[in-house]
Amino acid sequence: MPIRTLKSMLADGGIPDAGKALNMEIGSLQVGATYRIATKDWLSPLNEPIPGSTKERQFVGYVNEGSTRFLKLARGDGSDHLLDVDQIASVSALPEQTQT
């Protein structure tokens, strides 16, 4: 069974409410805040299934490249990476850390 992206499901009328909720959540991320982000399963260019994962990342900002929107995220080591919003299954805010 092929893995479908949110963009393809919305294009053919599937789960519009889920896409709308995800887009509202994605649009409300706060720069500097830390989130738990779960990604969807996907297929590699060699047609191998790659399981989704859950990571904690600090949100840096949005990057638009053509018609694709990415989140720019910071890892714990300070390095940045991009994540295609179509690959996101869920996002949840983590409580702010207090320094002692």
C-alpha positions in Angstrom: 0.0 0.0 0.0 1.6 3.4 -1.0 2.1 6.0 1.7 0.2 9.2 0.9 1.2 12.7 1.9 -1.2 15.1 3.5 -0.9 17.2 0.3 -2.1 14.3 -1.9 -4.9 13.4 0.5 -6.2 17.0 0.5 -5.9 17.2 -3.3 -8.3 14.3 -3.8 -10.7 15.3 -1.0 -9.5 13.0 1.8 -9.4 14.1 5.5 -9.8 17.8 5.0 -10.5 18.5 8.6 -7.3 16.8 9.8 -5.3 18.8 7.3 -6.9 22.0 8.4 -6.2 21.3 12.1 -2.5 20.4 11.3 -2.0 23.5 9.3 -3.4 25.7 12.1 -1.2 24.0 14.6 1.9 24.4 12.3 1.0 28.0 11.7 0.9 28.8 15.4 4.5 27.6 16.3 6.5 30.1 18.3 10.1 30.8 17.4 12.4 29.6 20.3 9.8 27.2 21.7 10.5 23.5 21.9 8.1 20.9 20.4 7.6 17.2 20.2 7.3 16.4 16.5 6.1 13.1 15.2 6.8 12.3 11.5 4.9 10.0 9.2 6.2 6.8 7.7 7.6 7.4 4.2 9.2 5.6 1.3 12.9 6.1 0.4 13.9 6.7 -3.3 14.6 3.0 -3.4 11.0 2.2 -2.4 12.1 1.1 1.1 9.7 1.9 4.0 11.2 4.3 6.6 9.2 4.4 9.9 8.2 7.8 11.3 9.8 8.9 14.5 9.3 11.4 17.3 11.8 14.0 18.1 12.0 17.1 20.4 13.2 20.1 18.5 13.4 23.9 19.0 11.5 25.8 16.3 13.6 28.3 14.4 11.3 29.4 11.7 9.6 28.7 8.3 11.3 28.2 5.0 9.4 28.2 1.7 11.1 26.5 -1.3 8.8 26.7 -4.3 5.5 25.2 -3.3 7.0 23.3 -0.4 6.9 24.6 3.1 9.5 23.5 5.7 10.0 24.0 9.4 13.5 25.0 10.3 14.3 23.1 13.5 17.3 23.1 15.9 18.7 19.9 17.3 20.1 19.7 20.9 23.6 20.1 19.6 22.7 23.4 18.0 22.7 22.3 14.4 19.6 23.1 12.2 17.7 21.0 9.8 14.5 21.3 7.6 11.4 19.2 7.9 8.7 19.2 5.1 5.4 20.0 6.8 3.7 17.3 4.7 5.8 14.7 6.6 4.5 15.8 10.0 2.0 13.6 11.8 1.6 15.7 14.9 3.1 18.5 16.9 2.8 19.2 20.6 4.3 21.9 22.7 6.6 21.0 25.5 6.5 22.8 28.8 9.0 25.6 29.2 12.2 24.6 31.0 13.0 26.6 34.1 16.7 27.2 34.9 17.8 26.9 38.4 
